[in-house]
Amino acid sequence: MPLPQEFHDIARRVNNWGRWGPDDEIGTLNLITPDVVRAAAATVRSGRRVPLALPLRQDGVQTGLIPGRVNPLHTMVAVNQELFGPGTVATSDDTVTMGLQAATHWDGLTHVSHSGRLYNGRPADAVTAHRGATVLGIEKATPLVSRGVLLDVARAHGTDRLPGGHAVTPEDLDAAEELAGTAVRSGDVVLVRTGQLRHYLAGDREAYAYPSPGLSLRTPEWFHARGVAAVANDTLTFEIFPPEVEGLWMPVHALHLVEMGMLQGQNWNLEELTTACAQEGRYAFLLSAVAEPFVGGTGSPVAPVAVL
């Protein structure tokens, strides 16, 4: 179905095209200023490090629901090979074939388009079959280190996991922000926990994929108003799936990536983090989440770490 007027009205309100100049290719990452990074570093108290990435493995989160997004296929190409003769130093090497968005990842600004356009008004055909993203590639994303804030929507609802099909609303984000005791501010990276990943961690990939809670069409304005630099969550589809508006597929993707120029992440493991934050009584931390700089990539695997 064509994008409805409601979508276009929201798009107009959150649009960042031209905000950082006509040649800008990093969007809301511009909000992560040196002052923001210094303030993020000041949140470190205990030095506790919490990994947020899923292991890259052949039986990973991808089930075939998303065509072409394959789990990693790991192959050894050399095993203890003595390259310089018997008794010399031996080497082992390996290779991997995988979707760049197979597991814990960032969606780049070229991951989706709408109405023939990408972020900042670039034409959608700037993504080509041979070169990938000729503009706005994931390699343009600056080293992403900022203050992270966990908004634990599931815990704010008094549960370990939101039900499938729960549309996370601005009101949900307000409640999680109140629980966190930390106001989201400009340059922050927001991590939204739904608890959906608990299905995958328990061994049920199908239940993890569908149906899924996720962000609703109303949430991009919440992130825009607060100057959020990037958003990630613990689901396969990021936004609610099946969609909240029948036939309207991936509108939140389009608002974030195309209109706002804001990276979004999926399949982030926030389970250890929610325990750590509850134990330490704080939900803000230093977050390192640097994308692998695949030239022309429309997304990238990432191994984020929260430092408390």
Secondary structure, DSSP 8 states (H G I E B T S, - for coil): ----HHHHHHHHHH--TTTT-TT--SGGGGG--HHHHHHHHTT-SS--EEE------TTSS--SSSTT----EEEEEEEEEETTSTTS-EEEEEEEE--TTSSSEEE-TTS--BTTB-GGG-BGGGEETTTEESSS-GGGS---EEEEEEEEHHHHTTSSS--TT-EE-HHHHHHHHHHHT----TT-EEEEE-STHHHHHTT-HHHHHSSB-EE-TTHHHHHHHHT--EEEESSSSSB-BS-SSTT--SHHHIIIIIII--EEEES---HHHHHHHHHHT--EEEEE------TT-SEEE---EEE-
